[in-house]
Amino acid sequence: MLMEYRRDMIALSIYMGGMLHDAIGDLIRLHPDTPPDSAELFDRFLDWTNPRRPLPEPPGAS
């Protein structure tokens, strides 16, 4: 599914922002006493979509 966004990082960021929103709602419903860590969720969903930063090499790629 994400292959359709390979040349449109802005659209990918918008899509992933929606997924982040849904995940926060799910986490709050599942664990109402423990709020989700917003910084960790941002890193998982959106930080890697920043086109100005080079993507890290996957393990074993060297």
DOSEDO-177523 format. One record per residue: residue in one letter; x, y, z of N, C-alpha, C, O, CB in turn; residue number from 1. Coordinates in nm, 3 decimals. Last residue first. Glycine has a CB too. Layout:
N
A:X:Y:Z:X:Y:Z:X:Y:Z:X:Y:Z:X:Y:Z:NUM
...
//
This chain:
62
S:2.560:-0.292:0.473:2.694:-0.252:0.428:2.767:-0.362:0.358:2.881:-0.344:0.316:2.776:-0.205:0.544:62
A:2.324:-0.387:0.574:2.323:-0.337:0.436:2.462:-0.303:0.385:2.481:-0.288:0.264:2.234:-0.215:0.426:61
G:2.293:-0.467:0.838:2.350:-0.562:0.743:2.356:-0.515:0.600:2.388:-0.593:0.511:2.273:-0.687:0.748:60
P:2.010:-0.265:0.904:2.118:-0.352:0.955:2.164:-0.451:0.849:2.082:-0.511:0.779:2.071:-0.428:1.080:59
P:1.967:0.009:0.672:1.915:-0.106:0.745:2.030:-0.193:0.795:2.137:-0.194:0.734:1.820:-0.188:0.656:58
E:2.076:0.342:0.726:2.096:0.215:0.654:2.036:0.101:0.736:2.054:0.097:0.858:2.248:0.189:0.627:57
P:1.837:0.606:0.770:1.947:0.522:0.818:1.956:0.394:0.737:1.856:0.343:0.685:1.928:0.490:0.967:56
L:1.777:0.861:0.529:1.729:0.743:0.601:1.846:0.660:0.650:1.945:0.646:0.578:1.636:0.658:0.511:55
P:1.860:1.205:0.575:1.885:1.076:0.508:1.833:0.961:0.594:1.843:0.964:0.717:2.036:1.057:0.479:54
R:1.614:1.455:0.592:1.708:1.372:0.665:1.735:1.245:0.588:1.641:1.182:0.541:1.657:1.340:0.805:53
R:1.422:1.570:0.444:1.547:1.643:0.456:1.653:1.563:0.530:1.770:1.601:0.529:1.524:1.773:0.527:52
P:1.183:1.426:0.455:1.270:1.408:0.338:1.405:1.479:0.348:1.495:1.451:0.269:1.199:1.456:0.216:51
N:1.051:1.250:0.713:1.113:1.379:0.686:1.212:1.365:0.570:1.314:1.298:0.586:1.184:1.433:0.813:50
T:0.954:1.009:0.793:0.907:1.057:0.662:0.971:1.190:0.624:0.947:1.239:0.513:0.756:1.071:0.663:49
W:1.040:0.954:1.048:1.115:0.892:0.939:1.070:0.941:0.801:1.140:0.917:0.702:1.102:0.742:0.946:48
D:0.843:1.083:1.203:0.979:1.135:1.196:1.057:1.079:1.078:1.132:1.153:1.014:1.052:1.104:1.325:47
L:0.591:0.944:1.205:0.617:1.059:1.118:0.762:1.099:1.103:0.801:1.146:0.995:0.543:1.173:1.169:46
F:0.571:0.705:1.363:0.479:0.732:1.253:0.527:0.840:1.156:0.504:0.828:1.036:0.348:0.771:1.308:45
R:0.779:0.692:1.552:0.737:0.572:1.479:0.657:0.604:1.354:0.672:0.538:1.251:0.655:0.483:1.568:44
D:0.797:0.956:1.650:0.913:0.892:1.586:0.870:0.773:1.501:0.919:0.756:1.389:1.014:0.846:1.691:43
F:0.539:0.982:1.760:0.581:1.068:1.649:0.698:1.005:1.575:0.699:1.001:1.452:0.619:1.208:1.701:42
L:0.557:0.792:1.967:0.463:0.771:1.857:0.499:0.858:1.736:0.490:0.812:1.622:0.320:0.802:1.902:41
E:0.751:0.915:2.127:0.777:0.782:2.070:0.684:0.756:1.952:0.727:0.703:1.849:0.759:0.673:2.177:40
A:0.615:1.151:2.197:0.742:1.158:2.124:0.774:1.025:2.057:0.818:1.022:1.942:0.857:1.198:2.219:39
S:0.389:1.057:2.340:0.372:1.126:2.212:0.501:1.134:2.131:0.497:1.124:2.008:0.319:1.266:2.235:38
D:0.308:0.771:2.486:0.423:0.861:2.479:0.422:0.928:2.341:0.450:0.865:2.239:0.559:0.784:2.503:37
P:-0.032:0.744:2.599:0.077:0.708:2.508:0.187:0.814:2.510:0.160:0.931:2.534:0.024:0.691:2.364:36
P:-0.125:0.712:2.947:-0.128:0.785:2.820:-0.010:0.746:2.730:0.099:0.717:2.780:-0.126:0.938:2.846:35
T:-0.278:0.480:3.119:-0.141:0.504:3.077:-0.143:0.578:2.944:-0.160:0.516:2.839:-0.061:0.371:3.065:34
D:-0.545:0.438:3.161:-0.467:0.488:3.274:-0.323:0.522:3.237:-0.253:0.587:3.315:-0.467:0.385:3.385:33
P:-0.650:0.327:2.924:-0.690:0.462:2.965:-0.608:0.521:3.080:-0.602:0.643:3.095:-0.835:0.461:3.004:32
H:-0.569:0.142:2.696:-0.494:0.167:2.820:-0.527:0.307:2.872:-0.443:0.397:2.865:-0.340:0.153:2.797:31
L:-0.751:0.135:2.484:-0.700:0.010:2.539:-0.633:0.027:2.675:-0.640:-0.061:2.760:-0.601:-0.052:2.443:30
R:-0.803:0.407:2.433:-0.914:0.315:2.462:-0.864:0.188:2.531:-0.927:0.139:2.625:-0.987:0.279:2.334:29
I:-0.544:0.498:2.381:-0.620:0.556:2.492:-0.736:0.466:2.531:-0.764:0.450:2.650:-0.671:0.697:2.455:28
L:-0.485:0.345:2.154:-0.407:0.328:2.277:-0.479:0.385:2.398:-0.475:0.326:2.506:-0.270:0.395:2.262:27
D:-0.674:0.445:1.969:-0.675:0.304:2.007:-0.601:0.283:2.139:-0.649:0.210:2.226:-0.612:0.217:1.896:26
G:-0.588:0.715:1.949:-0.723:0.682:1.996:-0.732:0.537:2.044:-0.792:0.510:2.148:-0.825:0.706:1.885:25
I:-0.332:0.671:1.843:-0.347:0.737:1.973:-0.484:0.706:2.032:-0.496:0.673:2.150:-0.327:0.891:1.960:24
A:-0.400:0.556:1.596:-0.324:0.478:1.696:-0.337:0.540:1.834:-0.352:0.467:1.933:-0.176:0.468:1.656:23
D:-0.526:0.769:1.463:-0.601:0.646:1.494:-0.532:0.565:1.603:-0.598:0.511:1.692:-0.618:0.561:1.368:22
H:-0.304:0.944:1.443:-0.427:0.984:1.512:-0.509:0.862:1.554:-0.554:0.853:1.668:-0.512:1.077:1.422:21
L:-0.135:0.788:1.283:-0.094:0.827:1.418:-0.216:0.866:1.501:-0.229:0.824:1.616:0.008:0.944:1.413:20
M:-0.283:0.785:1.047:-0.259:0.658:1.117:-0.216:0.685:1.262:-0.255:0.612:1.354:-0.151:0.573:1.043:19
G:-0.264:1.055:0.983:-0.396:0.994:1.010:-0.382:0.863:1.085:-0.461:0.833:1.176:-0.472:0.970:0.880:18
G:0.010:1.067:0.939:-0.049:1.149:1.045:-0.187:1.098:1.082:-0.224:1.097:1.199:-0.057:1.295:1.002:17
M:0.030:0.907:0.714:0.086:0.856:0.839:0.036:0.939:0.958:0.021:0.885:1.068:0.240:0.859:0.833:16
Y:-0.094:1.081:0.527:-0.149:0.949:0.554:-0.100:0.895:0.689:-0.180:0.845:0.768:-0.111:0.851:0.441:15
I:0.089:1.294:0.538:-0.052:1.316:0.573:-0.118:1.183:0.608:-0.190:1.174:0.707:-0.128:1.385:0.455:14
S:0.321:1.166:0.446:0.318:1.226:0.580:0.175:1.251:0.627:0.145:1.229:0.744:0.396:1.357:0.580:13
L:0.240:1.097:0.187:0.274:0.992:0.283:0.269:1.046:0.425:0.218:0.979:0.515:0.414:0.934:0.253:12
A:0.215:1.350:0.075:0.094:1.268:0.090:0.120:1.154:0.189:0.031:1.118:0.267:0.051:1.210:-0.048:11
I:0.488:1.415:0.088:0.388:1.498:0.156:0.261:1.418:0.178:0.206:1.417:0.288:0.358:1.627:0.076:10
M:0.615:1.229:-0.073:0.639:1.225:0.071:0.540:1.310:0.148:0.511:1.280:0.264:0.780:1.269:0.100:9
D:0.575:1.071:-0.333:0.495:1.181:-0.278:0.504:1.177:-0.126:0.414:1.129:-0.058:0.346:1.171:-0.324:8
R:0.683:0.843:-0.430:0.728:0.969:-0.491:0.652:1.090:-0.439:0.665:1.199:-0.493:0.712:0.961:-0.641:7
R:0.564:0.643:-0.277:0.710:0.648:-0.286:0.762:0.776:-0.349:0.877:0.814:-0.323:0.759:0.531:-0.366:6
Y:0.298:0.590:-0.239:0.349:0.716:-0.186:0.499:0.734:-0.209:0.555:0.833:-0.162:0.318:0.725:-0.040:5
E:0.247:0.336:-0.325:0.184:0.445:-0.400:0.234:0.582:-0.355:0.215:0.680:-0.426:0.033:0.437:-0.386:4
M:0.366:0.179:-0.133:0.439:0.201:-0.257:0.377:0.314:-0.338:0.448:0.382:-0.413:0.442:0.072:-0.340:3
L:0.194:0.129:0.076:0.275:0.250:0.084:0.357:0.275:-0.042:0.413:0.383:-0.057:0.367:0.241:0.202:2
M:0.081:-0.119:0.000:0.000:0.000:0.000:0.086:0.126:0.000:0.054:0.221:-0.071:-0.093:-0.001:0.119:1
//
